[in-house]
Amino acid sequence: MSKPEPILKLKGVSRRFGSVAALDGVSFDILPGEIVCLVGHSGCGKSTLLRTISGVEKIDGGSVVLAGTTVSGAEGFVEPENRNVGFMFQDYALFPHLTARQNIGFGLKGMSRKDAAARVDDIISRLGIGALAERYPHMLSGGEQQRIALARALAPQPRILLMDEPFSNLDRGLRDTIRRETLALLRQLGTTAIVVTHDPEEALAIGDKVVLMHKGRVIESGTGDAIYSFPQTAYAAAFFSQVNTIPARRSGDWLDSALGRFPAPCGSSGPVQLFVRPQALMVRDDGAPAIVSGRVLLGEIEEVTLEVAGLSDPIVMRTSAKRGLEVGQHVKIAVDPKDVLVFASDETARSALPSGTIAAE
């Protein structure tokens, strides 16, 4: 079975504001029905990229190809209203003087009144928001406003839906519920979507594909599993999880560190650093000597701070096994070699594969 053609192709997209490169050669494809999560710290270019896809922002280089047509680039420019791209804003941007039903139907001006009403009724039914239809925005809670904004964005049946931090204004419990409902609806409708977030956990939970950005560039992209388990850069490894950084030196086919000796990945040379996630550490009789310098109970998880000989900074271990460790207690800690990530000391990734795995050249 042949692979479907991408619904969206970004090729070397660049956008500058004075001396600042907001986007610097951004390239990736999105397949029909995919939910792609753009993630990165504030100012990395995520929202600028959404605006260039929608056509609100023009580009300085590269091209944006939507459903086989170049909508931004040297071949021409298609105005935003002619791209059939949905945009859901962070603050929802509902019109205060219109009811929920009127807000939902606002973007359907090219349709007959009868067809527009039928489309609005259909999306209201799909989202189960009939009880909200005649209310005004000020009469709605944050979660209800989010549902109306989503309905308005979906009503025109866009080729692709752009969502800028759509869940950030909701409290934690409601955010998780609304996010699950939204993703279920998008998948039911087969809607292609790009969701912007700054939250690593949310990105991993949402995206069929995760695209990590930094200073206008794509650092890594791939499935959530791949980008978390096998990060190709030190930046990605540290972005998606807290890590302990352990200096190491190469000795033949091995890396020697304060936590012990680990297999050296193929291609590693010069000074390296080991990235070890807190949950990968364990108390084990054959481990490296350490002293407990702090412990905090985080519900089901216990976070233990440890001083290890040979390390200038303490390391953190997180475990669900309640061992009753006390501050000042001497313990031995270890990590499975498969849970060690290896990078060059200058943070340029030489190999982000688990130690002992041969990296492709």
Secondary structure, 3 states (H helix, E strand, C coil): CCCCCCCEEEEEEEEEECCEEEEEEEEEEECCCCEEEEECCCCCCHHHHHHHHHCCCCCCEEEEEECCEEEEECCEECCHHHCCEEEECCCCCCCCCCCHHHHHCCCCCCCCHHHHHHHHHHHHHHHCCHHHCCCCHHHCCHHHHHHHHHHHHHCCCCCEEEEECCCCCCCHHHHHHHHHHHHHHHHHHCCCEEEEECCHHHHHHHCCEEEEEECCEEEEEECHHHHHHCCCCHHHHHHCCCCEEEEEEEECCEEEECCEEEECCCCCCCCEEEEECHHHEEEEEEEEEEEEEEEEEECCEEEEEEEECCCCCCEEEEECCCCCCCCCCEEEEEECHHHEEEEECCCCCCEEEECCCCCCC
